[in-house]
Amino acid sequence: MKVAALVSGGVDSSVVVHLLKEQGLQPDIFYIRIGKEEEDGYTDCPAEEDIEIVTWLAQKYGCHFEVIDLHREYWDRVVSYTIETVRKGLTPNPDVMCNKLIKFGAFEERCGYQYDRIATGHYATTDIIDGVQFLATAKDPLKDQTDFLSQLDHHQISKLMFPIGGLMKSEVRDIARSAHLPSAERKDSQGICFLGKINYNDFLRRYLGEHEGDIVELETGRKLGTHKGYWFHTIGQRKGLFLSGGPWFVVKKDIPNNILYVSQGYDPSTQYGNVIDLTGFHYLSKDIWGDFSSRRVKFKIRHTPDIADAILRRDGDNVRLVSDSRIQGIAAGQYATIYDEKAHLVVASGEITSGH
């Protein structure tokens, strides 16, 4: 079996190489470079130390190692998606798109198609049902990353291997220490490297500019201040509003009129909703539910260990989650990951269009 291991230099993907070798496999190691060119005003992600560690791993375990430069594909697919999503007033999820379009998209097109399996350091597992491979949750609920993988399709999932998905994070660290891996004590990265170290608001300012608009209290209609563009703010945001008498939370946007609506308090009710409408609803591997108008499911709408209960309702192309509990910060543009009732299989996902 030919296995490609996507290795970043962090402890998780480093342990993946160790475990694959223990299983008697001989993976080819790939480091994906996704930074932008300097000519575009951005420098590459700080990859030098990462590549040194991955080179060391390849030498230690006798693996072929190659750096795959996907910065152009990353810009054309993920960065452009991010800009356009923000321009529409929605909340993008570059991590989800990076997995779908780059790690398991552009890499597959470039060289992944030559391999039977693609191994990564994601905290997730797979399960085979009636000969079909499904994405499933990790042993460690605090580290589970199935939500970041919820836009993958059947072909992508059919090739995946998650060697650390059945381990707790502490166990992964212990393996790295016992194997004397240089990444054993490295801090976890926070998501993907988005255009190196550039400030996210500076990035948005470069491509979307500034446009002053009003900040209005939702409950009273009272103008409280101004902002420099709705694209700098997300639903549920508290910091960066620079309003007195707070805390204040962004609870709604009027995109055509460039107005931010806010509510006051540490836990305002306007932050919450339990009805979430979806578009682009799709099954990741296979439709295991068949025709239904409503059914019990588990779901989450952000990267969190908490998986909530809901009724999933479907009427033609209209799909809606009705949550048993109030959900904070429902943001259009984000993705809902839908699990079976045991919160084991990732069955489906969809993009959030609205919540209330």
N, C-alpha and C positions, 0 to 999 in steps of 0.2 A: 504493500500500500504506500503510495506516494503522499507525503504530508508536507504542507507548507505551514510554518509557524510564523505568525506576525508578532514580532517582538519589539517592544518600545524601549527596553532598558530598565523598566520598573521591576519591582519584585514579583508581581503577578505573572507577567509574561516570561520572566527569567525562569521561574519555577516550572512553567509550562514545558520549557525545553528539557529541564532535568527529568520531569515526569515522563515525557515522551521517550527519552532515552531508556528510562527504567522499564518501560513497556516493550523495549526491544525495537523501537522505531528509529528511523534515521531521518529526522526532519531537515528540510532546507529552511534556513532562517531568512526572513525578510524584514527590513526596517523601512517603513513608509515615511517618506519626507513630504510634508504638506505645506511648508512655509512658502511665502511669496518671494518673488524676485526683488532685489533692491531697487531695480528700475521703477517698480510700481510704488515706491515709497515705503516699503516694509522690508524688514530683514527676516531671514529664515528663523524658524523656531530654534531655540538654543539646543541644537541637536548634537553638538560635539561630544559631550559627556555620554549621552545616550548611545551614540554609535561606538564609542570606546568600550562601553560595557557589553554591547551586543557582539562586538568583534571578539572580546575576551571569551564570551560564552561560546561562540562558534568554534574558537580554537580549543577550548576546554573539552567540548563534546564532539569535536571532529565533524562539524556541520558546515555545509556550504552556506555562505552568507552573501547577501546582496542588498544594496540600498536601492529602493524603487522610488523614483522621483515622480510624485503625483501632484505637484503643486499647481500645474495648469488645470488639471481635472478638478482639483479642490476649489480653485477660484471659479471656474466656469459653472460648477454644479452647486457647491455648498455655500460659497460666499455670495454668489449672485442670488441664490435662494434666500439667504438671510436678508440681503438688502431689500429685495422685492417684498418679502413677508413683512418686514418692518414698515416699508413704505405704505402698505395696505392698512397699517394700524394693528396688525396681528403680532403675536409673540412667537418668534421662530424657535426652533430647536435644532441647532447645528449639530449637536451630538448624535441625534437620531439620523440626520441626513448624512453625516460623515460615515456612519456604519453602513447605511443602505447604499450610498452612491460611491463611496471611496473604498473603505476597507473590504467590503464584500461586493463592490460594483466595479470601479475602475481597476482594482487589483485583479479581479477575476478576468477582466478583459485583457489586461496586460500579460499576466502569466499564471494566474490562479487556475485557469481552465486546464492546465497541464497536471493538476493535482487531484487526487481522490478526496482529500480532506484538507480543510483549512482550520488550524488550531490557533486559538487566541487566549488571552488571559482574562476574558470576561467572566464575571460571576454569574453563570447560568449553567443549565444542564440541557440534555436532550432526552427524549423518550421515544421509543419505537412503538407505534400502534398500528396493527394490520399492515406492517411493512412500510409505514410512512414515518419519517423522523419529524418530531415536533420539538419546538423550543419549550423548555420547562424551567421552573424557578431553581435558584441555587440553594444550597444547604444553609448558607449564611444570609438571613433575611436583611441584615443591615447593609450588606454589600451587593445584594441582588441587582443585576443590571439588565434584566429582561425588558424593562421599559425602553432602554436605549436601543434594543434590537427589534422592537415591535413593528417596524416597517419593512422588515425583510420578507422576501417571498419564499415559496416552496423550494425552488432550486437552490437559493442561498443557504437556507436552513438544512437542506439535505446533505450539505458538505461539511457542516460545522462540527468542531470538536472543542470541548471546554474542559481541559484536564483538571482545572482547579475548582470547578463548579460544585463538586461534592465535598469541598473542604471549607472549614471556617478560616477567616482571615488570619487568625492566630496560628493556625496549623500551617498556612502558606509561609508565614514568617519563620516558623520553626524549621521547615524544610530548607528554606534559603540559608538559614544560619548553619544548619548541619552540613549543607553542601558547600559552605564557605563562598556563597555567591556575593559579589560586590554590591548588589542591589538590596541585600538583606535588610538594611536599615534605612533605605531611601524612603522619603515621604511619598505618599500617594499623590499622583497628579490629580488636578481638579478638572475633569473633563478633557476635551481635546485642546491642542494648542491652536488658538484662533488667531492666525496672523501674527505669530510671535508674541511679543510683550506689549503690543499696542493697546492703548486704552480703548475700550469698546465704544464709549461715547465719542472719542476723537474719530474713530473709524466711521461711525454713523454721520458725524458732522461733515466729514470729507465728502461723502456720497449723497447725503440728503440735505445738508446745510442746516440753517436755523430759521425758524418761523415762529414768532411770538404769538402765544395764545393765552386764553384765560384759564385760571384754575378756579373752579366753582364748587361750592359746597352742595352736594347732591340734595340734601334734605331741605335746604332753605333757598337755593338759587343765588346765594350771596357770593359775590366775587371776592376771592381771598388773595389773589396774586396772579402772577403770570409765569409761563414756562417758555422754553425756547423751541418747542416742537414736540408733538405727541409721540414721535418715534423714539424719544429719549426715555420714555416711561412705559412701564408694564403694569397690568392689572395686579393688584396686591402690593405694589411698591410703597414703601414708606420713606426711605432715605432719598435725599436729593430734591425734595420739594421746597425746602427752605421757607416753610410757613411757621408762624408762631402759634402758640396755644394748642400744640399737637398732643399726641401723635395724629398724623393724617395719613390715610391710605387712599391710593388710586383705586376707584371702584368701577369706573366707567369712562369710555372715551367717545367723544363726538368727533369722528374723523373729518367729515366735510367742513366743520366749523373750527377744527383744531382746538377743541375744549377738553380739558381734563376735569372729571368730576371726582371729588374726594369726600370721604367721610371721616369723622373725628372719633378718637377713642382707641384703646388698646386692642379691642376686639369687636369692631362694629359689625352689626348683623348684615350690613350691605356687602361685606366681604364674602358672604357665603351664599351658596345655592345648592339645590339637590337635583336639578334637572339639567342634563348636559346633552346638547344636540351634536350629532356627528355627521361628517361627510367622508366619502372615500372609505367606508367600512369594508374591510376585506379580511378573509381568513388567511392566516400565515401559511399553513401547510395544507389543510384540508378542511372542508366543511363537515364538522362532526355533529352539527345540530340539526341540519336539514331545515325544512320550512317551519317557522314559528312566528307567532305574533308577540309573545313575551316569554321570558325565561329568567331564572335566577342566575346571576353571574357574580364574579369578583372583578374589581377594576382598580386602577390608579391613574391619575392624570399628571403626575410629576414623579421625579426621582425621590422616592421615599420608601422606607420599609413597610409603611402602612398600606394594606390592601383593603378596600372598602367593599361592602355588599350593595348590590343594586338589582333592579329589574331592567333587563335589556328589552326594549320594545322596538319592533320593526314593522313598518307599513310601506311596502315597496322599497324605494330608495331612502325613505326617511327612517333614520335610526336614532334612538334616544335612550340614554341611561337615566334612570330614576333612582337616585341613591337613597339608601336607608338612613344615612346620616348627612348632616350638612357638610359641604365640601368648600374649603377656603380657596379663594383666588382662581376661579375657573377662567382660563384665558384662551380666547379664540386663537387658533394657530398652533397650539400645543396638541399633543396626542394622548388619547385614552388607550391604555393597554387593557385588554379584556381577557380574564382568566376563567378557567372552569370553576365549578363550585368548591373544589378542594384547593384552589389557588396553586395548582401544580402546573397544568398546561397553559401556555399562552395560545389562546385560540384565535383572537382577532384583534384588530385595532382600527382606529379611525381618527381623523382630524377634528378637533373641537371647533364648531362654528359659533356656538353661543352657550350660555349657562345662566340659570336664574333659580 
